[in-house]
Amino acid sequence: KSDYLKDNKTQSNTSKSFIGLTLEDTPRKRRRLNASRIPDIRYINILLLGESGVGKSTFINALLNYHSFKTFQDARSSQPLVAIPVSFTTTVGDDFQERIITFGDQYDSNENHNRSGQSVTQSCRSYLFQIDSQTKLRIIDTPGMGDTRGLDQDDHNMQHILSYINNLSHINA
């Protein structure tokens, strides 16, 4: 629902958030921790890697909905929450007609739905889920591998991913 979407002005980078979810275009720069100072917030960092079109962004949207609705009935009686616009083709009916299913704002500048076989996600983004008062789960969405633009594009995407995760202090998975 659009009423779940709100601007988050406290971040220094471009971000928007749903209840319990914050989007980061660039993770905060890692810093060396003093051994006597323990951070207040614990981050669990999960990097999603995979082929183009395998469902990395769809997984994040599903996680947002699982995290936001207490019961299946609550989710069923509401519109799905969409942090990342997604689009896919499905076949329906006995005559196997193809239908394009879309969720979210298809004009998000980080998502390109116009070229089949190319990675839809254009650059890395982090999605922060507040798990409890001391734990945040950071899921990092990445451009897909096996892009139809060829190995040079895959190379470019991998360099971007490596540069992006270099800002993190650690990766859990």
Stockholm file with secondary structure:
# STOCKHOLM 1.0

chainA/1-173         KSDYLKDNKTQSNTSKSFIGLTLEDTPRKRRRLNASRIPDIRYINILLLGESGVGKSTFINALLNYHSFKTFQDARSSQPLVAIPVSFTTTVGDDFQERIITFGDQYDSNENHNRSGQSVTQSCRSYLFQIDSQTKLRIIDTPGMGDTRGLDQDDHNMQHILSYINNLSHINA
#=GR chainA/1-173 SS CGGGCEECTTSSSCCEEETTEEEESSCCCCCCCCTTCCCSSEEEEEECCCBTTSSHHHHHHHHHHHHHCSSHHHHHTSCCCCSSCEEEEEEETTTTEEEEEEESCTTCTTBCCSSTTSCSBCSCEEEEEEEETTEEEEEEECCCBSCTTCHHHHHHHHHHHHHHHTTSSCCCC
#=GC SS_cons         CGGGCEECTTSSSCCEEETTEEEESSCCCCCCCCTTCCCSSEEEEEECCCBTTSSHHHHHHHHHHHHHCSSHHHHHTSCCCCSSCEEEEEEETTTTEEEEEEESCTTCTTBCCSSTTSCSBCSCEEEEEEEETTEEEEEEECCCBSCTTCHHHHHHHHHHHHHHHTTSSCCCC
//
